[in-house]
Amino acid sequence: MAKGMPSDVEAEILGLLVAKKRYGLEMVKASEILKRGTVYVYLSRMEDKGLVRSEVADETGPLAGRRVYEVTGEGQRAYEAWRQAQAVLNDAAWAGGAA
Amino acid sequence: MSQIKDQRIPDFLISRSLSELRADFDRNSLEAWANAVVSSNEQELSKRNAHMLIDKMLIDQMLEAAPSVRSSIIRPPGNLMLTVFAWFLSKKTINRVFRQGVNDMRQEYFDALEAGDEREARAIVREYYARLIWGAFMHIGFGWIEKIVGKFKK
């Protein structure tokens, strides 16, 4: 069960996974803020929280054990909540700037 | 069985590719030499067989001339790192976090090798090693922070 709002990095990952299933390296290449090597630390924590799930895509060969990730229902809800919170914050910032 | 009078390859043929040698074979009228290596006393070889025999001799000679060329099977990068990490990280963490990183490293490493860029391939391995070691510290750090925060919440 997810607790609280996802962080910016977690929201970036969720945003990428909402569109389609992806490998970690695919996400890194599609994002400007995700880093090679550390993206899996976030993915592992998000899997523990129930925001994403993964399955082994390659059983054999030099890339054996490779996982493909997808977002869960909990992850989609968390992502929507994060987007709404961002929209409220942006609106408040604009209103503050205009005043 | 035919006898071969002289199996020694002329010096000017050594260290050249087979196609170059064949081209010269026609151009420089080496057929006389081909005929000379086959004894006419016994069963005479056809011209085609004589060419095949010469090809075999040339290949043998080239292999002898290049003893440093050896093929070998090497392990893909990342095995050592996974072995070391397995001493202090759980199997679940290894499979979920570090094996995935190593797989990414191997994919980019193989892509670079396929493109013929060995230097880039080595740079990828160095970069990934640094990132994954940093990732290990980060993972352990997250664990400690969670434990400390958990104690304060109680």
gemmi code that builds the backbone of each chain (N, CA, C; Angstrom):
import gemmi

chains = {
    "A": [
        ("MET", (0.848, -1.202, 0.000), (0.000, 0.000, 0.000), (0.879, 1.246, 0.000)),
        ("ALA", (0.595, 2.166, -0.888), (1.391, 3.396, -0.967), (1.080, 4.321, 0.205)),
        ("LYS", (2.154, 5.001, 0.667), (1.971, 5.944, 1.768), (2.396, 7.317, 1.281)),
        ("GLY", (1.506, 8.290, 1.370), (1.861, 9.666, 1.036), (2.012, 9.907, -0.447)),
        ("MET", (2.468, 11.116, -0.750), (2.616, 11.552, -2.132), (3.946, 11.028, -2.698)),
        ("PRO", (3.964, 10.616, -3.977), (5.265, 10.188, -4.538), (6.230, 11.359, -4.679)),
        ("SER", (7.531, 11.074, -4.591), (8.535, 12.123, -4.794), (8.579, 12.489, -6.279)),
        ("ASP", (9.346, 13.521, -6.610), (9.429, 13.945, -8.020), (9.984, 12.829, -8.908)),
        ("VAL", (11.007, 12.126, -8.394), (11.604, 11.033, -9.183), (10.593, 9.905, -9.355)),
        ("GLU", (9.911, 9.578, -8.276), (8.893, 8.517, -8.354), (7.775, 8.912, -9.327)),
        ("ALA", (7.379, 10.182, -9.272), (6.327, 10.658, -10.185), (6.796, 10.603, -11.641)),
        ("GLU", (8.081, 10.900, -11.860), (8.637, 10.805, -13.220), (8.543, 9.367, -13.729)),
        ("ILE", (8.910, 8.425, -12.858), (8.852, 7.003, -13.233), (7.403, 6.593, -13.508)),
        ("LEU", (6.501, 7.000, -12.624), (5.086, 6.651, -12.812), (4.554, 7.232, -14.117)),
        ("GLY", (4.931, 8.477, -14.392), (4.495, 9.133, -15.633), (4.941, 8.364, -16.868)),
        ("LEU", (6.175, 7.828, -16.810), (6.688, 7.056, -17.956), (5.981, 5.708, -18.086)),
        ("LEU", (5.635, 5.132, -16.928), (5.030, 3.791, -16.958), (3.529, 3.818, -17.229)),
        ("VAL", (2.898, 4.979, -17.035), (1.461, 5.073, -17.309), (1.206, 4.797, -18.792)),
        ("ALA", (2.119, 5.258, -19.643), (1.934, 5.095, -21.090), (2.110, 3.637, -21.519)),
        ("LYS", (3.177, 2.977, -21.019), (3.430, 1.582, -21.424), (4.450, 0.930, -20.495)),
        ("LYS", (4.542, -0.400, -20.602), (5.558, -1.146, -19.851), (6.934, -0.745, -20.368)),
        ("ARG", (7.914, -0.670, -19.467), (9.255, -0.291, -19.917), (10.333, -1.010, -19.111)),
        ("TYR", (11.526, -1.127, -19.726), (12.731, -1.565, -19.011), (13.323, -0.334, -18.308)),
        ("GLY", (14.166, -0.601, -17.314), (14.798, 0.508, -16.591), (15.607, 1.413, -17.511)),
        ("LEU", (16.409, 0.787, -18.389), (17.279, 1.568, -19.282), (16.446, 2.428, -20.241)),
        ("GLU", (15.321, 1.879, -20.655), (14.395, 2.619, -21.526), (13.909, 3.886, -20.817)),
        ("MET", (13.598, 3.743, -19.522), (13.109, 4.897, -18.741), (14.195, 5.944, -18.612)),
        ("VAL", (15.427, 5.489, -18.357), (16.557, 6.425, -18.204), (16.760, 7.214, -19.495)),
        ("LYS", (16.659, 6.518, -20.635), (16.878, 7.187, -21.920), (15.748, 8.161, -22.261)),
        ("ALA", (14.551, 7.863, -21.727), (13.395, 8.721, -22.034), (13.280, 9.894, -21.069)),
        ("SER", (14.092, 9.901, -20.015), (13.963, 10.934, -18.983), (15.249, 11.750, -18.835)),
        ("GLU", (15.091, 12.966, -18.370), (16.280, 13.798, -18.121), (16.731, 13.722, -16.672)),
        ("ILE", (15.835, 13.294, -15.785), (16.214, 13.310, -14.361), (16.591, 11.928, -13.817)),
        ("LEU", (16.221, 10.872, -14.523), (16.579, 9.531, -14.035), (18.018, 9.201, -14.416)),
        ("LYS", (18.720, 8.539, -13.486), (20.130, 8.216, -13.699), (20.336, 6.709, -13.807)),
        ("ARG", (21.323, 6.332, -14.645), (21.687, 4.913, -14.747), (22.223, 4.449, -13.393)),
        ("GLY", (21.919, 3.220, -13.056), (22.486, 2.674, -11.824), (21.613, 2.927, -10.605)),
        ("THR", (21.062, 4.155, -10.491), (20.256, 4.463, -9.299), (18.751, 4.309, -9.554)),
        ("VAL", (18.341, 4.236, -10.807), (16.905, 4.140, -11.112), (16.292, 2.901, -10.468)),
        ("TYR", (17.090, 1.839, -10.344), (16.545, 0.596, -9.800), (16.374, 0.658, -8.285)),
        ("VAL", (17.114, 1.535, -7.640), (16.902, 1.734, -6.204), (15.489, 2.292, -6.005)),
        ("TYR", (15.125, 3.283, -6.821), (13.776, 3.858, -6.744), (12.714, 2.823, -7.131)),
        ("LEU", (12.975, 2.084, -8.217), (11.981, 1.102, -8.681), (11.734, 0.019, -7.633)),
        ("SER", (12.804, -0.403, -6.962), (12.674, -1.427, -5.934), (11.812, -0.915, -4.774)),
        ("ARG", (12.063, 0.321, -4.365), (11.291, 0.920, -3.267), (9.821, 1.106, -3.684)),
        ("MET", (9.622, 1.494, -4.948), (8.247, 1.688, -5.435), (7.513, 0.352, -5.539)),
        ("GLU", (8.255, -0.699, -5.815), (7.644, -2.034, -5.873), (7.211, -2.446, -4.463)),
        ("ASP", (8.047, -2.134, -3.486), (7.694, -2.429, -2.091), (6.445, -1.653, -1.669)),
        ("LYS", (6.325, -0.425, -2.177), (5.166, 0.409, -1.827), (3.910, 0.017, -2.610)),
        ("GLY", (4.063, -0.817, -3.632), (2.918, -1.247, -4.436), (2.575, -0.298, -5.566)),
        ("LEU", (3.490, 0.633, -5.897), (3.219, 1.593, -6.976), (3.506, 0.993, -8.361)),
        ("VAL", (4.474, 0.097, -8.428), (4.794, -0.566, -9.692), (4.928, -2.066, -9.444)),
        ("ARG", (4.836, -2.827, -10.518), (5.132, -4.258, -10.429), (6.069, -4.605, -11.591)),
        ("SER", (6.786, -5.718, -11.447), (7.733, -6.096, -12.503), (7.663, -7.580, -12.751)),
        ("GLU", (8.123, -7.969, -13.924), (8.241, -9.401, -14.222), (9.527, -9.620, -15.016)),
        ("VAL", (10.081, -10.822, -14.850), (11.319, -11.142, -15.555), (11.008, -11.339, -17.033)),
        ("ALA", (11.721, -10.598, -17.880), (11.471, -10.656, -19.325), (12.445, -11.590, -20.033)),
        ("ASP", (13.679, -11.665, -19.544), (14.696, -12.533, -20.160), (15.111, -13.608, -19.161)),
        ("GLU", (14.860, -14.851, -19.510), (15.167, -15.961, -18.591), (16.602, -16.451, -18.743)),
        ("THR", (17.143, -16.345, -19.960), (18.481, -16.894, -20.205), (19.355, -15.873, -20.923)),
        ("GLY", (20.617, -16.258, -21.129), (21.545, -15.403, -21.871), (22.235, -14.402, -20.960)),
        ("PRO", (23.073, -13.530, -21.554), (23.822, -12.584, -20.736), (22.927, -11.563, -20.028)),
        ("LEU", (21.692, -11.374, -20.496), (20.779, -10.421, -19.855), (19.716, -11.150, -19.029)),
        ("ALA", (20.029, -12.364, -18.559), (19.075, -13.158, -17.780), (18.654, -12.408, -16.528)),
        ("GLY", (17.386, -12.506, -16.192), (16.886, -11.857, -14.984), (16.438, -10.425, -15.213)),
        ("ARG", (16.490, -9.974, -16.452), (16.098, -8.603, -16.779), (14.589, -8.437, -16.566)),
        ("ARG", (14.227, -7.304, -15.957), (12.821, -7.086, -15.610), (12.184, -5.978, -16.424)),
        ("VAL", (10.893, -6.141, -16.690), (10.125, -5.090, -17.345), (9.096, -4.607, -16.310)),
        ("TYR", (8.886, -3.280, -16.263), (8.072, -2.681, -15.200), (6.765, -2.141, -15.747)),
        ("GLU", (5.721, -2.188, -14.886), (4.442, -1.556, -15.247), (3.838, -0.947, -13.986)),
        ("VAL", (2.968, 0.023, -14.206), (2.371, 0.736, -13.080), (1.164, -0.062, -12.565)),
        ("THR", (0.929, 0.002, -11.255), (-0.244, -0.659, -10.660), (-1.384, 0.356, -10.555)),
        ("GLY", (-2.550, -0.121, -10.153), (-3.686, 0.792, -9.933), (-3.343, 1.813, -8.855)),
        ("GLU", (-2.699, 1.333, -7.803), (-2.261, 2.219, -6.711), (-1.306, 3.290, -7.245)),
        ("GLY", (-0.410, 2.870, -8.143), (0.550, 3.795, -8.745), (-0.147, 4.849, -9.597)),
        ("GLN", (-1.152, 4.419, -10.345), (-1.901, 5.382, -11.180), (-2.613, 6.410, -10.318)),
        ("ARG", (-3.203, 5.939, -9.211), (-3.902, 6.873, -8.311), (-2.902, 7.850, -7.684)),
        ("ALA", (-1.755, 7.320, -7.275), (-0.735, 8.176, -6.664), (-0.241, 9.221, -7.672)),
        ("TYR", (-0.083, 8.800, -8.929), (0.384, 9.722, -9.971), (-0.641, 10.824, -10.226)),
        ("GLU", (-1.934, 10.445, -10.270), (-2.993, 11.446, -10.473), (-3.019, 12.439, -9.313)),
        ("ALA", (-2.881, 11.918, -8.088), (-2.871, 12.796, -6.905), (-1.693, 13.766, -6.984)),
        ("TRP", (-0.529, 13.262, -7.414), (0.673, 14.116, -7.532), (0.445, 15.203, -8.590)),
        ("ARG", (-0.161, 14.821, -9.713), (-0.419, 15.795, -10.782), (-1.377, 16.893, -10.307)),
        ("GLN", (-2.422, 16.489, -9.574), (-3.383, 17.481, -9.071), (-2.714, 18.418, -8.065)),
        ("ALA", (-1.880, 17.828, -7.220), (-1.162, 18.666, -6.225), (-0.242, 19.652, -6.938)),
        ("GLN", (0.443, 19.182, -7.987), (1.328, 20.068, -8.753), (0.535, 21.208, -9.395)),
        ("ALA", (-0.661, 20.859, -9.933), (-1.500, 21.876, -10.577), (-1.934, 22.928, -9.562)),
        ("VAL", (-2.319, 22.486, -8.357), (-2.732, 23.432, -7.300), (-1.561, 24.326, -6.921)),
        ("LEU", (-0.367, 23.715, -6.777), (0.825, 24.496, -6.413), (1.165, 25.520, -7.491)),
        ("ASN", (1.061, 25.099, -8.758), (1.347, 26.016, -9.875), (0.363, 27.181, -9.897)),
        ("ASP", (-0.922, 26.839, -9.674), (-1.941, 27.893, -9.659), (-1.661, 28.891, -8.538)),
        ("ALA", (-1.303, 28.355, -7.377), (-1.005, 29.224, -6.232), (0.193, 30.110, -6.518)),
        ("ALA", (1.209, 29.524, -7.187), (2.405, 30.297, -7.512), (2.064, 31.416, -8.488)),
        ("TRP", (1.238, 31.094, -9.504), (0.832, 32.131, -10.472), (0.027, 33.236, -9.786)),
        ("ALA", (-0.926, 32.798, -8.912), (-1.765, 33.778, -8.198), (-0.896, 34.674, -7.324)),
        ("GLY", (0.085, 34.075, -6.651), (1.013, 34.843, -5.795), (1.829, 35.831, -6.630)),
        ("GLY", (2.268, 35.367, -7.797), (3.080, 36.227, -8.688), (2.253, 37.380, -9.234)),
        ("ALA", (0.991, 37.107, -9.558), (0.119, 38.137, -10.125), (-0.229, 39.200, -9.085)),
        ("ALA", (-0.388, 38.770, -7.804), (-0.707, 39.714, -6.726), (0.529, 40.512, -6.372)),
    ],
    "B": [
        ("MET", (48.736, -41.976, -54.509), (48.956, -40.766, -53.706), (50.012, -39.886, -54.369)),
        ("SER", (49.736, -38.673, -54.526), (50.694, -37.773, -55.177), (51.769, -37.334, -54.213)),
        ("GLN", (52.873, -37.134, -54.786), (53.984, -36.643, -53.962), (54.140, -35.147, -54.163)),
        ("ILE", (54.516, -34.495, -53.129), (54.756, -33.063, -53.255), (56.251, -32.844, -53.119)),
        ("LYS", (56.810, -32.267, -54.130), (58.267, -32.108, -54.123), (58.705, -31.028, -53.139)),
        ("ASP", (57.971, -29.925, -53.131), (58.401, -28.801, -52.295), (57.175, -28.101, -51.731)),
        ("GLN", (56.979, -28.205, -50.412), (55.808, -27.584, -49.802), (56.111, -26.177, -49.277)),
        ("ARG", (57.330, -25.751, -49.441), (57.696, -24.446, -48.884), (57.044, -23.328, -49.704)),
        ("ILE", (56.439, -22.348, -49.011), (55.791, -21.228, -49.693), (56.848, -20.174, -50.002)),
        ("PRO", (56.851, -19.631, -51.220), (57.807, -18.556, -51.515), (57.634, -17.385, -50.542)),
        ("ASP", (58.733, -16.757, -50.154), (58.704, -15.698, -49.133), (57.736, -14.562, -49.467)),
        ("PHE", (57.644, -14.227, -50.756), (56.815, -13.073, -51.108), (55.320, -13.344, -50.925)),
        ("LEU", (54.951, -14.606, -50.668), (53.533, -14.927, -50.451), (53.121, -14.846, -48.988)),
        ("ILE", (54.106, -14.836, -48.095), (53.804, -14.879, -46.661), (53.237, -13.532, -46.205)),
        ("SER", (52.343, -13.571, -45.220), (51.727, -12.380, -44.626), (50.807, -11.648, -45.581)),
        ("ARG", (50.184, -12.357, -46.465), (49.199, -11.715, -47.339), (47.907, -12.515, -47.272)),
        ("SER", (46.798, -11.852, -47.590), (45.515, -12.550, -47.486), (45.367, -13.566, -48.618)),
        ("LEU", (44.478, -14.532, -48.392), (44.295, -15.585, -49.375), (43.795, -15.020, -50.710)),
        ("SER", (42.877, -14.025, -50.620), (42.347, -13.458, -51.869), (43.443, -12.735, -52.643)),
        ("GLU", (44.322, -12.046, -51.902), (45.448, -11.374, -52.571), (46.360, -12.406, -53.223)),
        ("LEU", (46.574, -13.468, -52.464), (47.459, -14.505, -52.992), (46.878, -15.142, -54.243)),
        ("ARG", (45.528, -15.365, -54.195), (44.880, -15.966, -55.360), (44.979, -15.037, -56.574)),
        ("ALA", (44.774, -13.739, -56.303), (44.837, -12.762, -57.393), (46.223, -12.794, -58.027)),
        ("ASP", (47.241, -12.823, -57.146), (48.609, -12.876, -57.658), (48.886, -14.192, -58.370)),
        ("PHE", (48.212, -15.235, -57.844), (48.419, -16.563, -58.417), (48.140, -16.542, -59.919)),
        ("ASP", (46.991, -15.890, -60.265), (46.649, -15.816, -61.684), (47.555, -14.833, -62.414)),
        ("ARG", (47.774, -13.697, -61.734), (48.492, -12.618, -62.403), (49.950, -12.971, -62.670)),
        ("ASN", (50.568, -13.610, -61.722), (52.016, -13.818, -61.812), (52.400, -15.203, -62.331)),
        ("SER", (51.425, -15.846, -62.914), (51.691, -17.158, -63.514), (52.355, -18.120, -62.532)),
        ("LEU", (51.722, -18.216, -61.367), (52.280, -19.147, -60.380), (51.824, -20.586, -60.662)),
        ("GLU", (51.091, -20.741, -61.718), (50.639, -22.092, -62.036), (51.827, -23.020, -62.290)),
        ("ALA", (52.868, -22.461, -62.772), (54.072, -23.270, -62.994), (54.561, -23.838, -61.674)),
        ("TRP", (54.489, -22.961, -60.642), (54.899, -23.428, -59.317), (53.936, -24.490, -58.812)),
        ("ALA", (52.588, -24.275, -59.091), (51.574, -25.249, -58.671), (51.831, -26.602, -59.321)),
        ("ASN", (52.180, -26.564, -60.558), (52.450, -27.834, -61.262), (53.724, -28.487, -60.750)),
        ("ALA", (54.642, -27.641, -60.328), (55.928, -28.166, -59.872), (55.823, -28.917, -58.558)),
        ("VAL", (54.822, -28.550, -57.729), (54.730, -29.205, -56.425), (54.071, -30.579, -56.532)),
        ("VAL", (53.476, -30.861, -57.671), (52.809, -32.152, -57.837), (53.689, -33.054, -58.683)),
        ("SER", (53.951, -34.182, -58.140), (54.812, -35.090, -58.895), (54.058, -35.651, -60.095)),
        ("SER", (54.728, -35.725, -61.204), (54.096, -36.277, -62.406), (54.333, -37.769, -62.518)),
        ("ASN", (55.128, -38.316, -61.568), (55.420, -39.740, -61.632), (54.210, -40.587, -61.255)),
        ("GLU", (53.426, -40.077, -60.283), (52.284, -40.866, -59.846), (51.005, -40.245, -60.379)),
        ("GLN", (49.885, -40.558, -59.743), (48.601, -40.050, -60.239), (48.628, -38.531, -60.306)),
        ("GLU", (48.334, -38.017, -61.465), (48.427, -36.573, -61.653), (47.177, -35.891, -61.091)),
        ("LEU", (47.376, -34.818, -60.333), (46.240, -34.080, -59.773), (45.665, -33.165, -60.838)),
        ("SER", (44.379, -32.988, -60.775), (43.770, -32.038, -61.695), (44.215, -30.626, -61.285)),
        ("LYS", (44.017, -29.669, -62.157), (44.433, -28.296, -61.859), (43.659, -27.763, -60.644)),
        ("ARG", (42.338, -28.120, -60.599), (41.503, -27.655, -59.487), (42.025, -28.211, -58.157)),
        ("ASN", (42.350, -29.513, -58.149), (42.885, -30.118, -56.930), (44.207, -29.492, -56.530)),
        ("ALA", (44.998, -29.177, -57.547), (46.284, -28.534, -57.244), (46.059, -27.181, -56.590)),
        ("HIS", (45.068, -26.435, -57.051), (44.744, -25.128, -56.453), (44.284, -25.287, -55.011)),
        ("MET", (43.419, -26.322, -54.785), (42.928, -26.555, -53.425), (44.078, -26.918, -52.489)),
        ("LEU", (44.974, -27.714, -53.009), (46.137, -28.122, -52.214), (46.982, -26.901, -51.849)),
        ("ILE", (47.147, -26.033, -52.827), (47.943, -24.820, -52.584), (47.240, -23.926, -51.555)),
        ("ASP", (45.902, -23.800, -51.684), (45.142, -23.010, -50.709), (45.372, -23.538, -49.294)),
        ("LYS", (45.290, -24.845, -49.158), (45.472, -25.447, -47.830), (46.870, -25.151, -47.288)),
        ("MET", (47.856, -25.281, -48.156), (49.228, -24.998, -47.725), (49.387, -23.539, -47.327)),
        ("LEU", (48.755, -22.663, -48.107), (48.853, -21.228, -47.805), (48.211, -20.910, -46.459)),
        ("ILE", (47.026, -21.512, -46.215), (46.323, -21.264, -44.939), (47.164, -21.780, -43.777)),
        ("ASP", (47.699, -23.000, -43.923), (48.550, -23.556, -42.865), (49.733, -22.630, -42.581)),
        ("GLN", (50.313, -22.128, -43.671), (51.481, -21.251, -43.525), (51.108, -19.950, -42.802)),
        ("MET", (49.929, -19.401, -43.182), (49.506, -18.140, -42.550), (49.205, -18.347, -41.067)),
        ("LEU", (48.565, -19.473, -40.731), (48.263, -19.756, -39.322), (49.544, -19.907, -38.518)),
        ("GLU", (50.539, -20.536, -39.113), (51.832, -20.680, -38.425), (52.524, -19.346, -38.263)),
        ("ALA", (52.328, -18.474, -39.270), (52.996, -17.170, -39.245), (52.348, -16.218, -38.252)),
        ("ALA", (51.126, -16.527, -37.789), (50.431, -15.626, -36.872), (50.054, -16.357, -35.590)),
        ("PRO", (51.050, -16.789, -34.795), (50.735, -17.548, -33.587), (50.068, -16.707, -32.509)),
        ("SER", (50.154, -15.350, -32.625), (49.585, -14.498, -31.567), (48.067, -14.358, -31.705)),
        ("VAL", (47.533, -14.730, -32.871), (46.084, -14.588, -33.065), (45.392, -15.778, -32.407)),
        ("ARG", (44.677, -15.513, -31.333), (43.975, -16.562, -30.601), (42.571, -16.067, -30.280)),
        ("SER", (41.592, -16.962, -30.360), (40.255, -16.591, -29.916), (40.084, -17.075, -28.487)),
        ("SER", (39.316, -16.331, -27.706), (39.097, -16.740, -26.327), (37.694, -16.325, -25.896)),
        ("ILE", (37.164, -17.030, -24.919), (35.840, -16.706, -24.393), (36.035, -15.940, -23.100)),
        ("ILE", (35.449, -14.741, -23.036), (35.574, -13.960, -21.804), (34.191, -13.763, -21.197)),
        ("ARG", (34.165, -13.562, -19.874), (32.884, -13.347, -19.195), (32.396, -11.935, -19.460)),
        ("PRO", (31.068, -11.752, -19.529), (30.571, -10.386, -19.678), (30.863, -9.594, -18.402)),
        ("PRO", (30.981, -8.252, -18.489), (31.337, -7.473, -17.301), (30.239, -7.516, -16.238)),
        ("GLY", (30.638, -7.381, -14.974), (29.658, -7.279, -13.893), (29.582, -8.485, -12.982)),
        ("ASN", (30.195, -9.626, -13.408), (30.124, -10.830, -12.569), (30.778, -10.613, -11.208)),
        ("LEU", (31.967, -10.004, -11.237), (32.718, -9.800, -9.991), (31.933, -8.895, -9.042)),
        ("MET", (31.355, -7.823, -9.598), (30.616, -6.876, -8.757), (29.430, -7.558, -8.086)),
        ("LEU", (28.690, -8.358, -8.846), (27.533, -9.050, -8.264), (27.975, -10.013, -7.160)),
        ("THR", (29.126, -10.663, -7.381), (29.640, -11.594, -6.365), (29.978, -10.852, -5.080)),
        ("VAL", (30.634, -9.692, -5.216), (31.016, -8.908, -4.029), (29.770, -8.373, -3.317)),
        ("PHE", (28.822, -7.830, -4.098), (27.601, -7.278, -3.497), (26.803, -8.362, -2.755)),
        ("ALA", (26.886, -9.596, -3.254), (26.129, -10.693, -2.628), (26.597, -10.954, -1.193)),
        ("TRP", (27.809, -10.460, -0.822), (28.302, -10.662, 0.545), (27.509, -9.821, 1.550)),
        ("PHE", (27.081, -8.624, 1.133), (26.435, -7.756, 2.134), (25.047, -7.245, 1.741)),
        ("LEU", (24.517, -7.694, 0.607), (23.164, -7.294, 0.217), (22.298, -8.539, 0.046)),
        ("SER", (20.988, -8.382, 0.252), (20.097, -9.540, 0.157), (19.918, -9.973, -1.305)),
        ("LYS", (19.473, -11.215, -1.470), (19.274, -11.759, -2.822), (18.222, -10.936, -3.568)),
        ("LYS", (17.177, -10.526, -2.813), (16.101, -9.730, -3.419), (16.662, -8.402, -3.948)),
        ("THR", (17.487, -7.756, -3.152), (18.087, -6.477, -3.567), (18.991, -6.670, -4.780)),
        ("ILE", (19.769, -7.741, -4.746), (20.669, -8.016, -5.878), (19.854, -8.174, -7.168)),
        ("ASN", (18.790, -9.010, -7.093), (18.005, -9.294, -8.306), (17.227, -8.084, -8.789)),
        ("ARG", (16.670, -7.331, -7.839), (15.814, -6.207, -8.225), (16.615, -4.978, -8.635)),
        ("VAL", (17.727, -4.751, -7.966), (18.458, -3.493, -8.183), (19.726, -3.709, -9.010)),
        ("PHE", (20.632, -4.501, -8.498), (21.972, -4.513, -9.092), (22.098, -5.412, -10.317)),
        ("ARG", (21.346, -6.522, -10.349), (21.380, -7.347, -11.564), (20.784, -6.564, -12.744)),
        ("GLN", (19.783, -5.737, -12.455), (19.173, -4.918, -13.522), (20.191, -3.907, -14.061)),
        ("GLY", (20.920, -3.290, -13.140), (21.951, -2.327, -13.554), (23.046, -2.996, -14.370)),
        ("VAL", (23.449, -4.183, -13.920), (24.491, -4.933, -14.642), (23.984, -5.321, -16.032)),
        ("ASN", (22.711, -5.709, -16.128), (22.136, -6.050, -17.445), (22.144, -4.842, -18.378)),
        ("ASP", (21.818, -3.669, -17.828), (21.867, -2.437, -18.645), (23.288, -2.182, -19.128)),
        ("MET", (24.241, -2.352, -18.188), (25.659, -2.148, -18.539), (26.056, -3.098, -19.671)),
        ("ARG", (25.664, -4.364, -19.560), (26.027, -5.349, -20.588), (25.401, -4.988, -21.926)),
        ("GLN", (24.145, -4.545, -21.885), (23.483, -4.200, -23.148), (24.233, -3.058, -23.845)),
        ("GLU", (24.580, -2.021, -23.080), (25.273, -0.878, -23.696), (26.700, -1.267, -24.109)),
        ("TYR", (27.319, -2.131, -23.296), (28.669, -2.623, -23.589), (28.671, -3.414, -24.910)),
        ("PHE", (27.699, -4.331, -25.056), (27.623, -5.132, -26.287), (27.308, -4.252, -27.494)),
        ("ASP", (26.426, -3.254, -27.277), (26.087, -2.339, -28.391), (27.343, -1.615, -28.875)),
        ("ALA", (28.169, -1.165, -27.904), (29.400, -0.440, -28.264), (30.377, -1.371, -28.987)),
        ("LEU", (30.494, -2.611, -28.488), (31.399, -3.578, -29.144), (30.926, -3.888, -30.555)),
        ("GLU", (29.601, -4.010, -30.705), (29.032, -4.303, -32.019), (29.337, -3.164, -32.989)),
        ("ALA", (29.352, -1.939, -32.447), (29.663, -0.773, -33.290), (31.174, -0.659, -33.533)),
        ("GLY", (31.956, -1.569, -32.924), (33.405, -1.581, -33.127), (34.143, -0.574, -32.275)),
        ("ASP", (33.488, -0.029, -31.232), (34.112, 0.991, -30.401), (34.495, 0.394, -29.039)),
        ("GLU", (35.677, -0.235, -28.989), (36.117, -0.887, -27.750), (36.390, 0.109, -26.641)),
        ("ARG", (36.889, 1.280, -27.035), (37.198, 2.317, -26.049), (35.917, 2.767, -25.332)),
        ("GLU", (34.873, 2.998, -26.125), (33.570, 3.387, -25.577), (33.034, 2.271, -24.671)),
        ("ALA", (33.218, 1.024, -25.099), (32.730, -0.119, -24.309), (33.400, -0.139, -22.936)),
        ("ARG", (34.731, 0.113, -22.914), (35.443, 0.127, -21.627), (34.974, 1.296, -20.765)),
        ("ALA", (34.725, 2.449, -21.407), (34.258, 3.634, -20.671), (32.887, 3.367, -20.048)),
        ("ILE", (32.030, 2.655, -20.777), (30.691, 2.315, -20.262), (30.818, 1.458, -19.008)),
        ("VAL", (31.722, 0.484, -19.049), (31.896, -0.407, -17.893), (32.375, 0.396, -16.681)),
        ("ARG", (33.362, 1.286, -16.901), (33.886, 2.102, -15.787), (32.773, 2.964, -15.187)),
        ("GLU", (32.002, 3.603, -16.069), (30.936, 4.507, -15.614), (29.880, 3.744, -14.816)),
        ("TYR", (29.487, 2.586, -15.334), (28.468, 1.790, -14.646), (28.965, 1.287, -13.291)),
        ("TYR", (30.237, 0.874, -13.253), (30.783, 0.414, -11.971), (30.651, 1.517, -10.931)),
        ("ALA", (31.036, 2.741, -11.319), (30.964, 3.873, -10.383), (29.513, 4.116, -9.953)),
        ("ARG", (28.608, 4.116, -10.906), (27.199, 4.388, -10.598), (26.598, 3.295, -9.718)),
        ("LEU", (26.923, 2.045, -10.011), (26.326, 0.949, -9.243), (26.900, 0.884, -7.827)),
        ("ILE", (28.174, 1.215, -7.694), (28.750, 1.251, -6.340), (28.094, 2.394, -5.557)),
        ("TRP", (27.904, 3.538, -6.217), (27.191, 4.650, -5.578), (25.764, 4.214, -5.237)),
        ("GLY", (25.131, 3.465, -6.124), (23.778, 2.956, -5.892), (23.727, 2.048, -4.663)),
        ("ALA", (24.783, 1.247, -4.467), (24.833, 0.355, -3.300), (24.868, 1.176, -2.010)),
        ("PHE", (25.717, 2.231, -2.007), (25.778, 3.104, -0.823), (24.428, 3.767, -0.579)),
        ("MET", (23.801, 4.208, -1.678), (22.508, 4.886, -1.589), (21.450, 3.951, -1.016)),
        ("HIS", (21.468, 2.713, -1.493), (20.491, 1.733, -1.033), (20.654, 1.480, 0.471)),
        ("ILE", (21.910, 1.314, 0.889), (22.175, 1.078, 2.306), (21.766, 2.322, 3.105)),
        ("GLY", (22.072, 3.511, 2.547), (21.717, 4.779, 3.218), (20.213, 4.917, 3.402)),
        ("PHE", (19.450, 4.626, 2.350), (17.981, 4.680, 2.455), (17.502, 3.774, 3.580)),
        ("GLY", (18.072, 2.585, 3.658), (17.680, 1.614, 4.675), (17.888, 2.160, 6.078)),
        ("TRP", (19.073, 2.779, 6.283), (19.391, 3.353, 7.602), (18.443, 4.495, 7.944)),
        ("ILE", (18.179, 5.374, 6.971), (17.294, 6.524, 7.208), (15.890, 6.027, 7.573)),
        ("GLU", (15.418, 5.013, 6.865), (14.083, 4.461, 7.161), (14.023, 3.909, 8.582)),
        ("LYS", (15.098, 3.233, 8.985), (15.120, 2.667, 10.342), (15.086, 3.773, 11.394)),
        ("ILE", (15.886, 4.832, 11.168), (15.957, 5.939, 12.132), (14.609, 6.650, 12.213)),
        ("VAL", (14.022, 6.951, 11.039), (12.714, 7.622, 11.011), (11.668, 6.744, 11.699)),
        ("GLY", (11.714, 5.444, 11.445), (10.784, 4.507, 12.065), (10.876, 4.534, 13.579)),
        ("LYS", (12.101, 4.646, 14.121), (12.287, 4.679, 15.577), (11.716, 5.958, 16.161)),
        ("PHE", (11.922, 7.093, 15.451), (11.392, 8.374, 15.941), (9.871, 8.380, 15.939)),
        ("LYS", (9.264, 7.718, 14.939), (7.796, 7.677, 14.836), (7.196, 6.912, 16.008)),
        ("LYS", (7.914, 5.866, 16.483), (7.415, 5.093, 17.635), (7.472, 5.969, 18.879)),
    ],
}
model = gemmi.Model(1)
for chain_id, residues in chains.items():
    chain = gemmi.Chain(chain_id)
    for i, (resn, *xyz) in enumerate(residues, 1):
        res = gemmi.Residue()
        res.name, res.seqid = resn, gemmi.SeqId(i, " ")
        for name, pos in zip(("N", "CA", "C"), xyz):
            atom = gemmi.Atom()
            atom.name, atom.element = name, gemmi.Element(name[0])
            atom.pos, atom.b_iso = gemmi.Position(*pos), 0.0
            res.add_atom(atom)
        chain.add_residue(res)
    model.add_chain(chain)
structure = gemmi.Structure()
structure.add_model(model)
structure.setup_entities()
